[in-house]
Amino acid sequence: MTTARYYHAGCPVCIEAEQTLLGLLDPSINVEIVHLGEQAQRVSEAEQAGVKSVPALVVEGQVLHLNFGAAIADLK
């Protein structure tokens, strides 16, 4: 089973991207939603994964930056 992490900050851009993206992905993909606005301790994890801005989807080490809600530095 493929696993993925969707990092976001809770802004309208991030929420809209989440709703759209989850509707497009194969249901067999296990997606963990990480709200960095509520889980600030995970910002460094997102950075280590290569996330530069949110919203972003990380799948098997590949980062897909979706639109632009906030720079990762703004979430620190």
ABEGO torsion letter per residue (X at the ends): XBBBBBBBAGBAAAAAAAAAAAAABBAABBBBBBBAAABAAAAAAAAAAGBABOBBBBBGGBBBBBEBABBAAAAX
